[in-house]
Amino acid sequence: MTQLQQYIDYSQEVKQAKDNNQPIVALESTIISHGMPYPQNVEMANKVEQLIRDNGAVPATIAIIDGKIKIGLEKDQLETLATSDNVAKVSRRDLAEVIPTTQIGATTVATTMICAELAGIQFFVTGGIGGVHKGAEHTMDISADLDELAKTEVTVICAGAKSILDLPKTMEYLETKGVPVIGYQTDELPAFFTRESGVKLISSAQSPEEIAKVHQTKHDLELGGGMVIANPIPHEHALSKDYIESIIDDAVEEAESKGIKGKDSTPFLLGKIVEKTEGKSLAANIKLVENNAILGAKIAVAFNHM
């Protein structure tokens, strides 16, 4: 066993997929532990995994359990992650600290990318990436996801960046870091709960096969870093831009008044938005993740057939 492999533990399903060269799609675990309430979180996790299987790929939900990076979770591990109160939210800075303990750790977008790359998994599905928070010119609150996208070679399928963020600044940051952001059948950056952000994209793709070719070319050119595939929430599940923006502004104001910032701000804001939308945002969140899972599986399958 290599030094690295002593830290990684594959589920039986993922190990078999690797042995058989099947397409694999990584999934994060923070959305389960910190992004949604129980039981919707575990129902969503199981449904998303099944959608990936139904579309020809193998799901690999990633978390830190018993001092190991778990690549693929069993049913009981998913349930534990969804119901435990003391799950650590693990980003790059926390990974080496949490692994030696017996603490359960949920991986953020950044850490899931790291762990996926360690496991040789090239595609990762999530809800929305983190980014530059509103007021970052004063707080310097910028998600570690953005720097990870600049350095870790994993393609991330998402519904754009979370609506709570400063989306123009987030796009500027990604452009500076040389991270491609490709809209899937759209030329506008989707904003998580809504399809519209007002931020135009310079790149779009019409098919999973087209994205798979760009992914391969980027790898062949040794450009390094990841890629964002921005997949809008389906029309029938989207919330209106004006409606969600007013609710987000209220939630951000409340977070500021309570001094909530850093890694605590996103779960607080998402929770408040669920409360203020009377659950509409939670339903939208679930549907956009399911939609991303289907696209992510199709891209992984297309890449596997190249």
ZATORGU-391078 format. One record per residue: residue in three letters; x, y, z of N, C-alpha, C, O in turn. Coordinates in steps of 0.1 Angstrom, whole numbers, padded with zeros to 4 digits, always signed. Each point is the difference from the previous one (the first is absolute). Layout:
N
AlaXYZXYZXYZXYZ/...
END
This chain:
306
Met+0008-0012+0000-0008+0012+0000+0009+0012+0000+0009+0002+0008/Thr-0012+0008-0017+0008+0012-0001-0005+0009+0012-0010-0002+0007/Gln+0019+0012-0004-0003+0009+0011-0014+0007-0002-0008+0001+0009/Leu+0005+0002-0022-0013+0007-0003-0011-0010+0002-0011+0004+0006/Gln+0012-0016-0011-0011-0009+0000-0005-0004+0014-0011-0005+0001/Gln+0020+0006+0009-0004-0003+0013-0011+0008+0005-0007-0003+0010/Tyr+0005+0015-0016-0010+0009+0005-0013-0001-0008-0011+0006+0004/Ile+0010-0014-0015-0011-0001-0008-0007-0014+0001+0007-0010+0000/Asp-0020+0010+0001-0008-0012+0001-0011+0001-0010-0009+0008+0001/Tyr+0009-0018-0010-0011+0000-0011-0011-0009+0004+0002-0011+0006/Ser-0014+0015-0009-0012-0009+0002+0001-0011-0010+0008+0001-0010/Gln-0015-0012+0012+0001-0011-0009-0005+0003-0014+0006-0004-0010/Glu-0016+0013+0009-0005+0004-0013+0010+0008-0007+0002-0002-0012/Val+0005+0011+0018+0010+0009-0006+0012-0009-0004+0006+0002-0011/Lys-0002-0010+0020+0012-0009-0003-0002-0008-0012+0008-0002-0009/Gln-0020-0004+0008-0004-0008-0012+0000+0008-0012+0005-0004-0011/Ala-0010+0017+0012-0001+0008-0012+0014+0004-0005+0003+0000-0012/Lys+0006+0003+0022+0014+0003-0004+0007-0012-0007+0007+0001-0010/Asp-0009-0013+0016+0006-0012-0006-0006-0003-0014+0008-0005-0008/Asn-0020+0009+0006-0006-0003-0013+0000+0012-0010-0006+0000-0010/Asn+0013+0011+0014+0001+0012-0008-0013+0006-0004-0003+0004-0011/Gln-0007-0004+0021-0013+0006-0002+0001+0015+0003+0009+0004+0008/Pro-0018+0004-0014+0000+0015+0003-0005+0002+0015-0009-0006+0004/Ile+0016+0015+0003-0003+0002+0014-0002+0015+0002+0007+0008-0006/Val-0017-0004+0014-0003+0014+0002+0001+0002+0016-0007-0006+0007/Ala+0015+0016-0003+0001+0003+0014-0011+0009+0004-0006+0008-0007/Leu+0002-0009+0020-0010+0008+0006+0005+0005+0014+0007-0007+0007/Glu-0010+0019-0004+0004+0006+0013-0009-0005+0011-0011-0005-0002/Ser+0015+0008+0015-0008-0004+0011-0005+0012+0009-0008-0002+0008/Thr+0014+0014-0010-0004+0011+0008-0015+0003-0003-0007+0005+0009/Ile+0003-0007-0022-0014+0003-0003-0010-0009+0009-0011+0004+0003/Ile+0016-0016+0001-0008-0009+0008+0000+0004+0014-0010+0001+0007/Ser+0022+0002-0002+0002+0003+0015-0004+0015+0003-0005+0002+0011/His+0008+0007-0020-0001+0014+0004-0010+0008-0010-0004+0011+0003/Gly+0001-0017-0014-0008+0007-0010-0015-0002+0000-0007+0008-0005/Met+0002-0019+0011-0014-0003+0000-0004-0007+0014+0009-0006+0006/Pro-0021+0008-0002-0005-0007+0012-0003-0015-0002-0002-0004-0012/Tyr+0002-0003+0022-0004-0014+0000-0016-0001+0000-0006+0008+0007/Pro+0000-0017-0015+0005-0011-0008+0003+0004-0014+0004-0009-0008/Gln-0007+0021+0004+0001+0004-0014+0015-0003-0005+0002-0003-0012/Asn+0007+0005+0021+0014-0001-0004+0004-0014-0004+0006-0002-0011/Val-0010-0008+0019+0003-0014-0004-0008-0005-0012+0004-0008-0008/Glu-0017+0013+0008-0008-0004-0012+0006+0006-0013+0001-0007-0010/Met+0004+0019+0011+0007+0006-0012+0012-0007-0003+0003-0003-0012/Ala+0005-0001+0022+0013-0007-0003-0002-0013-0007+0006-0004-0009/Asn-0016-0004+0014-0003-0013-0006-0006+0002-0014+0004-0008-0009/Lys-0012+0018+0007-0006+0002-0013+0010+0004-0010+0001-0005-0012/Val+0008+0014+0016+0011+0005-0009+0009-0012-0004+0004-0001-0012/Glu+0000-0007+0022+0008-0012-0004-0007-0009-0010+0007-0004-0009/Gln-0020+0002+0011-0007-0009-0009-0001+0006-0014+0001-0007-0010/Leu-0003+0020+0009-0001+0007-0013+0014-0002-0007+0000-0002-0013/Ile+0011+0003+0020+0013-0002-0007+0001-0015-0005+0005-0002-0011/Arg-0010-0007+0019+0000-0014-0005-0009-0002-0012+0004-0006-0010/Asp-0016+0012+0011-0010-0001-0011+0006+0005-0013-0005-0003-0011/Asn+0014+0013+0012+0006+0006-0012+0014-0005-0004+0007+0006-0007/Gly-0004-0018+0013+0011-0008-0005+0013+0002+0007+0010-0006-0004/Ala-0010+0014+0015+0013+0002+0007-0002-0006+0015-0010-0004+0004/Val+0021+0005+0003+0000-0005+0014+0002+0012+0010+0010+0008-0002/Pro-0018-0006+0012+0001+0011+0009+0011-0003+0010+0001-0011+0005/Ala+0006+0022-0001+0010-0001+0011-0002+0012+0009+0007+0010-0001/Thr-0016-0012+0011-0001+0011+0010+0012-0001+0009+0004-0010+0005/Ile+0002+0022-0002+0013+0001+0007-0002+0006+0014-0007+0010+0001/Ala+0013-0016+0009-0001+0005+0014+0013-0005+0008+0007-0009-0005/Ile-0005+0015+0017+0011-0005+0008-0007-0007+0012-0008+0006+0008/Ile+0011-0019-0007-0005-0008+0011+0010-0010+0005+0008-0006-0008/Asp-0006+0005+0021+0009-0009+0007+0014+0002-0005+0008-0010-0002/Gly-0004+0023+0000+0014+0003-0004+0003-0004-0015+0012+0000-0003/Lys-0022-0002-0005+0002-0003-0014-0008+0009-0009-0010+0005+0004/Ile+0016-0003-0016-0008+0007-0010-0008-0011-0007+0005-0009-0007/Lys-0018+0010+0009-0009-0010-0005-0004+0004-0014-0006+0011-0002/Ile+0009-0019-0008-0004+0002-0014-0012-0009-0003+0003-0012-0004/Gly-0015+0017+0006-0012-0008-0001-0004-0004+0014+0008-0005+0008/Leu-0021+0007-0005-0005-0003+0014-0010-0011-0001-0008-0001-0009/Glu+0008-0007+0019-0011-0010+0002-0012+0007+0006+0001+0011+0004/Lys-0013-0018-0005-0013+0006+0005+0001+0005+0014-0005+0011+0003/Asp+0011-0019+0006+0001+0004+0014+0009+0012+0002-0003+0008+0009/Gln+0013-0007-0017+0009+0012+0001-0007+0012-0004+0002+0011+0006/Leu-0010-0012-0017-0008+0012-0005-0009+0005+0011-0002+0012+0002/Glu-0005-0022+0004-0010+0003+0011+0007+0007+0012-0005+0010+0005/Thr+0017-0015-0001+0007+0006+0011+0004+0014-0004-0001+0009+0009/Leu+0006-0007-0021+0004+0014-0004-0012+0009+0000+0001+0012+0003/Ala-0013-0017-0007-0012+0008-0001-0006+0004+0014-0007+0010+0001/Thr+0010-0018+0009-0007+0001+0013+0009+0005+0011-0005+0005+0010/Ser+0018-0005-0012+0009+0004+0011+0001+0015+0002-0001+0007-0010/Asp+0002-0003+0022+0001+0015+0003+0014+0005+0000+0001+0012-0002/Asn+0009-0020+0003+0013+0005+0002+0009-0003-0012+0012-0003+0001/Val-0017+0004-0013+0008-0003-0012+0008+0013-0004-0005+0011-0001/Ala+0018-0013+0000+0009+0011-0004-0002+0003-0014-0001-0009-0009/Lys+0001+0022+0006+0000+0005-0014+0015+0001-0005+0007+0009+0005/Val-0003-0018-0014+0014-0001-0003+0004+0006-0013-0004-0004-0011/Ser+0012+0015+0012+0006+0006-0013+0015-0004+0000+0005-0008+0008/Arg+0002+0013-0018+0014-0004-0002+0008+0002+0013+0008-0008+0004/Arg-0010+0020+0003+0008+0003+0012-0003-0010+0011+0008-0002+0009/Asp-0020-0005-0009-0004-0009+0011+0004-0014-0002-0001-0008+0010/Leu+0003+0004-0022+0001-0014-0004+0010-0008+0008-0003-0011+0006/Ala+0016+0016-0005+0010-0007+0007-0002-0001+0015+0005-0008+0007/Glu-0013+0018-0002-0003+0000+0015-0012-0009+0003+0001-0007+0011/Val-0011+0005-0019-0011-0008+0003+0003-0015-0002-0005-0008+0008/Ile+0012+0005-0018+0003-0015-0003+0006-0007+0012-0005-0011+0002/Pro+0014+0016+0005+0006-0008+0011-0010-0002+0012+0003-0008+0009/Thr-0014+0016-0009-0009-0002+0011-0011-0010-0004+0000-0005-0011/Thr-0009+0002+0020-0011-0009-0003-0013+0008-0004-0011-0005-0001/Gln+0013+0018+0000-0011+0009-0004-0005-0003-0014+0007-0002-0009/Ile-0020+0003+0008-0006-0001-0014+0002+0014-0006-0003+0010+0005/Gly+0007-0011-0018+0002+0013-0007-0007-0001-0014+0000-0009-0007/Ala-0007+0020+0005-0007+0002-0013+0009+0008-0009+0005+0011+0004/Thr-0004-0015-0017+0009+0007-0009-0007+0011-0007-0011-0002-0006/Thr+0017+0014+0005-0005+0011-0008+0004-0002-0014+0005-0011-0004/Val-0009+0020-0005+0003-0001-0014+0016-0001-0001+0004-0009-0008/Ala+0003+0017+0014+0015+0000-0001+0006-0013+0004+0008-0006-0007/Thr-0013+0001+0019+0006-0013+0005-0005-0012-0008+0008-0009-0002/Thr-0020+0010-0003-0004-0011-0009+0008-0001-0013+0003-0011-0005/Met+0000+0023+0000+0009+0000-0012+0014-0006+0004+0005-0008-0008/Ile+0000+0011+0019+0013-0005+0004+0000-0015+0001+0008-0007-0006/Cys-0018+0002+0013-0002-0015+0002-0003-0007-0013+0004-0011-0002/Ala-0012+0017-0006-0004-0006-0013+0013-0001-0009+0002-0011-0006/Glu+0006+0021+0006+0013-0001-0008+0009-0011+0006+0006-0007-0008/Leu-0005+0007+0021+0008-0011+0007-0005-0014-0005+0008-0009-0001/Ala-0021+0008+0000-0006-0013-0004-0001-0002-0015-0004-0011-0004/Gly+0009+0020-0004+0000-0001-0014-0014+0002-0007-0002-0005-0010/Ile-0006+0012+0017-0014+0003-0005+0000+0014-0006+0005+0010+0007/Gln-0009-0009-0019+0002+0013-0008-0013+0009+0000+0001+0011-0004/Phe-0012-0016+0008-0013+0007-0001-0007+0001+0014+0000-0010+0007/Phe-0005+0021-0004-0006+0002+0014-0013+0008-0002+0000+0011-0006/Val-0011-0016+0012-0012+0007+0000-0003+0007+0013+0001-0007+0011/Thr-0006+0019-0011-0004+0007+0013-0012+0009-0004-0005+0000-0011/Gly+0000+0007+0022-0011+0009-0003+0005+0013-0006-0003+0003-0012/Gly+0011+0005+0020+0006+0012-0005+0014+0002+0006+0002-0004+0012/Ile+0007+0009-0019+0013+0003+0006+0000+0012+0009-0010+0008-0001/Gly+0019-0007+0010+0002+0012+0008+0007+0011-0009+0003-0002-0011/Gly-0002+0014+0017+0006+0011-0008+0003+0012+0009+0003-0001+0012/Val-0003+0012-0018+0003+0013+0007-0013+0004+0006-0011+0002-0006/His+0011+0000+0020-0012+0004+0007-0002+0015-0002+0009+0008-0003/Lys-0022-0004+0005-0003+0014-0001+0007+0008+0011+0000-0005+0012/Gly+0006+0016-0015+0007+0008+0009+0014-0005+0002+0007+0004+0010/Ala-0002-0013-0019+0014-0006+0002+0011+0011-0001+0011-0003+0005/Glu-0014+0014-0011+0010+0011+0000+0003+0005+0014+0010+0006+0002/His-0019-0009+0007+0002+0004+0014+0004-0012+0009+0009+0001+0009/Thr-0015-0013-0012+0002-0011+0009+0010-0010-0005+0006-0008+0007/Met-0002+0009-0020+0008-0010-0007-0005-0014+0001+0007-0010-0001/Asp-0020+0009+0001-0007-0014+0001-0001-0005-0014-0010+0003-0007/Ile+0019-0012+0004+0000-0006-0013+0002-0015+0002+0009-0005+0007/Ser-0018-0003-0013+0000-0015+0002+0013-0006-0006+0006+0004-0010/Ala-0001-0014+0018+0012-0008-0004-0003-0007-0013+0009-0005-0007/Asp-0022+0003+0003-0004-0007-0012+0007+0006-0012+0004-0007-0009/Leu-0003+0020+0009+0006+0007-0012+0014-0003-0003+0004-0003-0011/Asp+0004+0004+0022+0014-0004-0002+0002-0015-0003+0009-0003-0007/Glu-0018-0005+0012+0001-0014-0002-0002-0003-0015+0006-0008-0006/Leu-0016+0015+0000-0003-0001-0014+0012+0004-0009+0002-0005-0011/Ala+0006+0014+0017+0012+0005-0008+0011-0011+0001+0009+0001-0009/Lys-0009-0010+0018+0012-0009+0002-0003-0015-0002+0009-0008-0002/Thr-0022+0004+0004-0003-0014+0001-0008-0004-0013-0010+0006-0003/Glu+0015-0017-0003-0005-0003-0014-0013-0009+0001+0001-0012-0003/Val-0012+0018+0007-0013-0007+0000-0010+0009-0006+0000+0012+0002/Thr-0008-0017-0011-0011+0007-0006-0012+0000+0009-0005-0011+0004/Val-0001+0023+0000-0010+0001+0009-0013+0004-0007-0001+0010-0006/Ile-0009-0019+0008-0014+0003-0006-0009+0006+0011-0002-0007+0010/Cys-0003+0019-0013-0007+0007+0011-0011+0009-0006+0000+0002-0013/Ala-0008+0004+0021-0010+0009-0005+0005+0015+0002-0006+0009+0004/Gly+0019-0008-0008+0007+0013+0001+0005+0002+0014+0002-0010+0007/Ala-0001+0022-0002+0004+0003+0013-0012+0003+0009-0011+0004-0006/Lys+0012-0006+0019-0012+0002+0008-0005+0015-0001+0008+0009-0001/Ser-0021-0008+0002-0007+0013-0002+0004+0010+0010-0001+0012-0002/Ile+0006-0016+0014+0003+0009+0011+0013+0008-0003+0004+0009+0008/Leu+0003-0013-0019+0013+0006-0002+0000+0012-0009-0011+0004-0006/Asp+0022+0003+0005+0002+0011-0010+0005-0007-0013+0012-0003-0001/Leu-0022+0001-0008+0003-0008-0012+0010+0006-0010+0008-0006-0005/Pro-0010+0019+0003+0010+0007-0009+0015-0002+0005+0009-0003-0008/Lys-0008+0006+0021+0014-0001+0006+0005-0015-0001+0012-0002-0002/Thr-0021-0007+0005+0004-0014-0001+0005-0004-0014+0010-0007-0001/Met-0017+0012-0009+0004-0003-0014+0013+0007-0003+0009-0006-0007/Glu-0007+0018+0012+0013+0007-0002+0012-0008+0006+0010-0001-0006/Tyr-0013-0004+0018+0010-0008+0007+0004-0012-0008+0012-0004-0001/Leu-0022-0004-0004+0002-0012-0007+0008+0004-0013+0008-0008-0005/Glu-0012+0019-0002+0007+0004-0012+0015+0003+0003+0009-0004-0008/Thr-0007+0011+0019+0014+0003+0004+0008-0013+0002+0012-0001-0004/Lys-0018-0009+0010+0006-0013+0003+0001-0009-0013+0006-0011+0001/Gly-0012+0015-0012+0000-0008-0012-0009-0012+0000+0003-0010-0007/Val-0013+0010+0015-0010-0011+0001-0011+0001-0011-0007+0010+0001/Pro+0006-0019-0010-0011+0000-0010-0013-0001+0007-0002-0009+0009/Val-0008+0017-0012-0014-0001+0004-0008-0002-0012-0002+0009-0008/Ile-0004-0021+0006-0007-0003-0012-0015-0002+0003-0004-0008+0009/Gly-0005+0016-0015-0014-0002+0002-0005-0011-0008+0003-0002-0011/Tyr-0011-0007+0018-0006-0011-0007-0014+0005-0006-0009+0002+0007/Gln+0009-0001-0021-0011+0004-0007-0005+0014+0005-0012+0003+0000/Thr+0021+0005+0004-0003+0014+0005+0012+0009-0002+0011-0005+0000/Asp-0014+0018-0003+0011+0009-0001+0000+0010+0012+0007+0011+0000/Glu-0014-0014+0011-0001+0008+0012+0003-0009+0012-0005-0011+0001/Leu+0013+0017+0008+0003-0008+0012-0013-0002+0008-0006+0009+0004/Pro+0003-0022-0002-0012-0002+0009+0004+0003+0015+0011+0000+0003/Ala-0021+0004+0004+0002+0004+0014-0007-0009+0010-0009+0005+0008/Phe+0012-0018-0009-0005-0009+0010-0015-0002-0001-0005-0008-0008/Phe-0003+0015+0016-0014-0001+0001-0007+0005-0013-0012-0003-0003/Thr+0019+0012-0004-0006+0006-0012+0009-0002-0012+0012-0001+0002/Arg-0018+0002-0014+0008-0002-0012+0008+0012-0004+0009+0000-0008/Glu-0014+0012+0013+0006+0013-0005+0009+0006+0011-0004+0000+0012/Ser+0014+0006-0016+0009+0008+0009+0003+0013-0006+0005+0009+0007/Gly-0007-0007-0020+0004+0012-0007+0015+0000-0004+0005+0010-0005/Val+0002-0021+0009+0015-0001-0003+0001-0009-0013-0003-0012+0001/Lys+0008+0018-0011+0002-0008-0013+0012-0009+0001+0010+0004+0005/Leu-0011-0015-0012+0012-0009-0001+0006+0001-0014-0007+0003-0010/Ile+0019-0006+0009+0007+0001-0013+0000-0014-0007+0004-0001-0011/Ser-0007-0009+0019+0001-0014-0005-0013-0008+0003-0006+0002+0011/Ser+0001-0010-0020-0011-0008+0002+0002-0013-0008+0008-0001-0010/Ala-0015-0010+0014+0001-0013-0006-0015-0005-0001-0008+0002+0008/Gln+0006-0010-0019-0014-0005-0002-0001-0015+0003-0012-0004+0000/Ser+0023-0003+0002-0002-0014+0003+0011-0005+0010+0010+0006+0001/Pro-0013-0017+0006+0010-0006+0009+0013-0004-0008+0011+0001+0006/Glu-0013-0005-0018+0012-0004-0008+0009+0011-0003+0013-0001+0000/Glu-0018+0013-0002+0008+0012-0003+0008+0004+0013+0011+0003-0001/Ile-0018-0004+0012+0007+0003+0013+0011-0011+0003+0011+0004+0004/Ala-0013-0016-0007+0010-0011+0002+0012+0003-0009+0011-0003+0005/Lys-0013+0008-0017+0011+0003-0009+0009+0012+0005+0012-0001+0000/Val-0019+0011+0006+0007+0011+0005+0008-0005+0013+0012+0004+0001/His-0018-0012+0007+0007-0005+0012+0013-0008-0004+0010+0002+0006/Gln-0011-0010-0017+0011-0008-0004+0011+0009-0006+0012-0002+0003/Thr-0016+0012-0011+0010+0009-0006+0007+0008+0010+0012+0002+0000/Lys-0019+0003+0010+0006+0007+0011+0010-0008+0008+0011+0005+0003/His-0014-0018-0001+0009-0009+0006+0013-0003-0009+0011+0001+0005/Asp-0014-0003-0018+0011-0002-0009+0010+0011-0001+0012-0002-0001/Leu-0017+0014+0002+0008+0012+0000+0007+0003+0013+0008+0010+0001/Glu-0011-0018+0009+0006+0002+0014-0002+0014+0005+0009+0006+0006/Leu-0021-0001-0008-0003+0014+0005-0002+0000+0015+0001+0011+0006/Gly-0004-0022+0000-0002-0001+0015-0014+0007+0004-0006+0006-0008/Gly+0003-0008+0020-0012+0006+0005-0013-0007-0005+0000-0009-0008/Gly-0011+0013+0014-0013-0006-0003-0008+0008-0011+0005+0010-0006/Met-0018-0014+0005-0008+0007-0009-0014+0000+0006-0004-0010+0007/Val-0004+0021-0009-0014+0001+0005-0009-0002-0012+0000+0007-0010/Ile-0009-0017+0012-0011-0001-0010-0013+0005+0007-0005-0006+0010/Ala+0000+0017-0015-0011+0007+0007-0013-0004-0007-0003+0003-0011/Asn-0005-0011+0019-0012-0007-0006-0012+0006+0007-0003-0002+0012/Pro-0005+0010-0019-0012+0007+0007-0010-0010+0005-0003-0010-0005/Ile-0003+0014+0016-0011-0007+0006-0011-0001-0011-0002+0010-0007/Pro-0005-0021+0006-0011-0001-0010-0011+0011+0002-0003+0004+0011/His-0002+0000-0022-0010+0011+0000-0011-0002+0011-0004+0009+0007/Glu-0001-0021-0007-0012-0003+0008+0003+0001+0015-0010+0000+0008/His+0023-0001-0004+0003+0000+0014+0007+0013+0005+0003+0002+0011/Ala+0000+0007-0021+0007+0013+0003-0009+0010+0008-0012+0000-0002/Leu+0019+0007+0011-0007+0011+0007+0003+0013-0008+0010+0001-0007/Ser-0019+0009+0008+0002+0012-0007+0012+0008+0006+0002+0000+0012/Lys+0005+0007-0021+0012+0007+0004-0003+0011+0010+0007+0001+0010/Asp-0017+0007-0012-0003+0011+0009-0004-0005+0014+0004+0005+0010/Tyr-0013-0016-0010-0005-0006+0012+0012-0005+0009+0001+0003+0012/Ile+0008-0011-0018+0011-0006+0008+0010+0011+0004+0006-0001+0011/Glu-0004+0011-0019+0010+0010+0003-0004+0008+0012+0008+0004+0009/Ser-0021+0000-0008-0004+0007+0012+0001-0008+0013+0003+0006+0010/Ile-0006-0019-0011+0001-0008+0012+0015-0002+0004+0003+0000+0011/Ile+0006-0001-0021+0014-0002+0003+0005+0013+0006+0008+0000+0010/Asp-0012+0012-0015+0005+0012+0006-0004+0001+0015+0008+0005+0008/Asp-0020-0009-0005-0005+0000+0014+0009-0010+0009+0003+0004+0011/Ala-0001-0015-0017+0008-0010+0007+0014+0004+0003+0006-0002+0010/Val+0000+0009-0020+0014+0005+0001+0001+0011+0010+0009+0000+0009/Glu-0019+0008-0008-0001+0011+0010-0001-0006+0014+0006+0005+0009/Glu-0014-0015-0008-0001-0007+0013+0013-0006+0005+0004+0000+0011/Ala+0003-0007-0021+0013-0006+0003+0010+0010+0005+0007-0002+0009/Glu-0007+0014-0016+0009+0010+0004-0003+0006+0014+0009+0002+0008/Ser-0022+0000-0005-0004+0005+0013+0004-0009+0011+0002+0004+0011/Lys-0002-0018-0014+0004-0010+0010+0014-0003+0000+0005-0008+0008/Gly+0003+0014-0017+0015-0003+0000+0003-0014-0005+0011-0005+0003/Ile-0020+0000-0011+0003-0014-0006+0008+0002-0013-0004+0007-0009/Lys+0015-0014+0009+0009+0001-0012+0008-0012-0002-0001-0010+0008/Gly+0010+0010-0018+0009-0012-0003-0008-0012-0004-0011+0001-0007/Lys+0015-0013+0012-0006-0012-0004-0014-0002+0006-0007-0009-0005/Asp+0004+0017+0015-0014-0001+0005-0010+0008-0008-0012-0002+0002/Ser+0016+0011-0011-0009+0009-0006-0009-0008-0010-0012+0003-0001/Thr+0018-0012-0007-0008-0006-0011-0011-0009+0006-0012+0002-0004/Pro+0014-0011+0014-0011-0007+0006-0010+0008+0007-0012-0003-0001/Phe+0016+0015+0007-0010+0009+0006-0009+0006-0010-0012+0000+0001/Leu+0019+0005-0012-0008+0007-0010-0010-0010-0007-0011+0004-0003/Leu+0016-0016-0001-0009-0009-0007-0011-0004+0009-0011-0002-0004/Gly+0013+0000+0017-0010-0003+0010-0011+0011+0001-0012-0003+0000/Lys+0017+0015+0000-0009+0012+0001-0008+0001-0013-0012+0003+0001/Ile+0018-0006-0012-0007+0001-0013-0011-0011-0001-0011+0003-0005/Val+0014-0015+0010-0010-0011+0001-0012+0005+0009-0012-0001-0004/Glu+0015+0007+0015-0010+0005+0009-0009+0011-0006-0012+0000+0000/Lys+0019+0010-0007-0007+0011-0006-0008-0003-0012-0010+0007-0004/Thr+0014-0018-0003-0007-0004-0012-0010-0011+0003-0007-0005-0009/Glu+0006+0002+0022-0010-0011+0004+0003-0013-0007-0009-0007-0004/Gly+0022+0004+0003+0004-0013-0006+0002+0000-0015+0004-0010-0005/Lys-0008+0020-0002+0001+0000-0015+0014-0001-0004+0004-0007-0010/Ser+0005+0014+0017+0015-0001-0004+0005-0013+0003+0009-0005-0008/Leu-0013-0003+0018+0005-0013+0002-0004-0009-0011+0008-0009-0005/Ala-0021+0010+0001-0005-0008-0011+0008+0003-0013+0004-0010-0007/Ala-0001+0022+0005+0008+0004-0012+0014-0005+0001+0006-0005-0010/Asn+0000+0006+0022+0014-0005+0002+0000-0015-0004+0010-0004-0006/Ile-0019-0004+0011+0000-0014-0003-0001-0003-0015+0007-0008-0005/Lys-0016+0015-0002-0002-0002-0014+0012+0004-0008+0003-0007-0010/Leu+0004+0018+0014+0012+0004-0008+0011-0010+0002+0008-0003-0009/Val-0006-0003+0021+0010-0010+0002-0003-0013-0008+0009-0005-0006/Glu-0022+0001+0006-0004-0011-0009+0004+0002-0014+0005-0008-0007/Asn-0008+0020+0002+0002+0004-0014+0015+0000-0003+0004-0005-0011/Asn+0004+0009+0020+0015+0000-0001+0005-0014-0001+0009-0004-0007/Ala-0015-0005+0016+0004-0014+0000-0002-0007-0013+0009-0007-0005/Ile-0020+0010-0001-0003-0006-0013+0011+0004-0011+0005-0008-0007/Leu-0003+0022+0007+0010+0005-0010+0014-0005+0003+0007-0004-0009/Gly-0003+0004+0022+0013-0005+0004+0002-0015-0004+0011-0003-0005/Ala-0021-0005+0007+0002-0014-0004+0001-0001-0015+0008-0008-0005/Lys-0015+0016-0003+0000-0001-0015+0014+0005-0005+0005-0006-0009/Ile+0001+0016+0016+0013+0005-0004+0010-0011+0003+0009-0003-0008/Ala-0009-0003+0020+0009-0011+0004-0001-0011-0010+0011-0006-0004/Val-0023+0002+0000-0002-0011-0009+0006+0003-0014+0007-0008-0006/Ala-0010+0021+0002+0006+0004-0013+0015+0000-0001+0006-0004-0009/Phe+0000+0009+0020+0014+0000+0002+0006-0014+0000+0010-0003-0007/Asn-0017-0006+0013+0004-0015+0001+0000-0007-0013+0007-0009-0003/His-0016+0014-0006-0001-0006-0014+0010+0006-0010+0000-0004-0011/Met+0007+0014+0015+0009+0007-0010+0012-0009-0003+0009+0004-0008/
END
